[in-house]
Amino acid sequence: MSESNKAIILYGSLDTEFRTIEAMVKIYCKNHHKTPTLCEQCKDFLEYAFTRLDRCPYGEAKPTCRLCPIHCYKTDYREMSRKIMRYSGPKMLFKHPILAVRHLIAEKRPVPEKPESGASNRHKRKLLEKQNTGN
């Protein structure tokens, strides 16, 4: 992950969702690209996913991406996400059972109708930064 993204904090369920995606990408990359660490393609995807989570208009009320009415991933990234999740999803129950069960439970939650304005993680983060600097 890039240095600028490391400084960004994802709040609540967004952090859990990112850890789930990260675990899935690591499983996929290890078994498909055979590298000791994440390859450049998988790093790029993970950074993209992180940015999309940070800017998700639903914020912490975000539904799982599969159920979301807003398709915020570009076509190439969406296809890569599907490929990664199809491969890694079943393996998550053995490698990361808690994250897998949390994700399965999240799939059962109803999708919120329309996100409130300013509900994204990015908006909350900017507001907190503004309050901490006193401006």
C-alpha atoms as one frame of an Amber mdcrd trajectory, in Angstrom:
protein
   0.000   0.000   0.000   1.288   3.485  -0.795   2.566   5.803   1.920  -0.352
   8.208   1.454  -2.910   5.424   1.955  -1.126   4.172   5.096  -1.936   7.484
   6.770  -5.653   7.137   6.000  -7.820   5.449   8.604 -10.882   3.434   7.665
 -13.516   3.569  10.383 -15.706   0.753  11.723 -16.984  -1.841   9.289 -14.930
  -0.349   6.447 -11.737  -1.428   8.207 -13.096  -4.956   8.615 -14.100  -5.041
   4.965 -10.623  -3.918   3.919  -8.980  -6.604   6.081 -11.254  -9.166   4.413
 -10.338  -7.978   0.912  -6.660  -7.871   1.864  -6.775 -11.478   3.145  -8.494
 -12.624  -0.048  -5.953 -10.875  -2.262  -3.072 -12.425  -0.327  -4.548 -15.921
  -0.749  -5.136 -15.330  -4.458  -1.717 -13.811  -5.154   0.189 -16.472  -3.224
  -1.495 -19.292  -5.162  -1.646 -17.676  -8.627   1.419 -15.459  -8.882   3.730
 -17.561  -6.678   5.514 -14.556  -5.157   6.630 -14.300  -1.504   4.909 -10.906
  -1.187   2.098  -9.300  -3.166   2.880  -8.787  -6.849   2.502  -5.325  -8.402
  -0.878  -6.163  -9.959  -2.322  -7.288  -6.621  -0.808  -4.298  -4.773  -2.428
  -2.011  -7.327  -5.795  -3.736  -6.872  -5.537  -3.503  -3.079  -4.742   0.222
  -3.227  -7.674   0.743  -5.574  -9.996  -1.198  -3.246  -8.757   0.855  -0.270
  -9.485   4.113  -2.088 -12.942   2.932  -3.140 -13.757   1.953   0.465 -12.544
   5.338   1.730 -14.771   7.132  -0.762 -17.813   4.847  -0.607 -20.897   7.090
  -0.376 -22.552   4.655   2.061 -19.737   5.026   4.594 -20.002   2.579   7.488
 -23.520   1.559   6.367 -21.952   0.149   3.200 -23.481  -3.055   1.854 -21.191
  -5.734   0.458 -19.953  -4.825  -3.024 -21.860  -7.697  -4.631 -25.187  -6.277
  -3.376 -24.387  -2.581  -3.780 -26.554  -0.652  -6.280 -23.650   1.777  -6.893
 -20.917   0.180  -8.994 -17.892   2.274  -8.118 -15.195  -0.120  -9.412 -13.957
   0.339 -12.972 -14.745  -2.629 -15.205 -11.227  -4.142 -15.086 -11.033  -3.890
 -11.311 -14.563  -5.258 -10.900 -13.640  -8.313 -12.972 -10.440  -8.803 -10.976
 -12.450  -8.509  -7.750 -14.849 -11.215  -8.919 -11.975 -13.485  -9.887 -10.190
 -12.988  -6.557 -13.346 -13.504  -4.498 -14.461 -16.597  -6.414 -11.100 -18.191
  -5.811 -10.404 -16.997  -2.256 -13.915 -17.013  -0.800 -14.125 -20.745  -0.065
 -10.559 -20.763   1.305 -11.363 -17.932   3.721 -13.350 -20.266   5.986 -10.143
 -22.178   6.729  -7.575 -19.355   6.658  -9.608 -16.503   8.217 -12.841 -17.945
   9.638 -13.859 -14.861  11.638 -13.502 -12.507   8.664 -15.333 -15.009   6.444
 -18.279 -15.351   8.826 -18.487 -11.572   9.310 -18.620 -11.151   5.538 -21.345
 -13.791   5.193 -23.395 -12.046   7.892 -22.897  -8.679   6.164 -24.331 -10.207
   2.965 -27.612 -10.806   4.836 -28.058  -7.180   5.938 -30.540  -5.132   3.917
 -29.109  -2.589   1.482 -29.731   1.002   2.619 -31.877   2.991   0.184 -29.780
   6.055  -0.480 -26.616   7.175   1.275 -26.692  10.417   3.224 -24.600  13.245
   1.902 -21.194  13.298   3.593 -21.438   9.744   4.967 -18.243   8.499   3.327
 -15.173   7.643   5.350 -13.317  10.402   3.491 -15.844  13.050   4.591 -15.638
  11.901   8.226 -11.842  11.836   8.102 -11.640  15.352   6.618 -14.094  16.643
   9.236 -12.017  15.151  12.073  -8.821  16.618  10.597 -10.500  20.021  10.406
 -11.667  19.775  14.038  -8.204  18.698  15.221  -6.469  21.610  13.467  -8.996
  24.088  14.870 -10.098  25.524  11.506
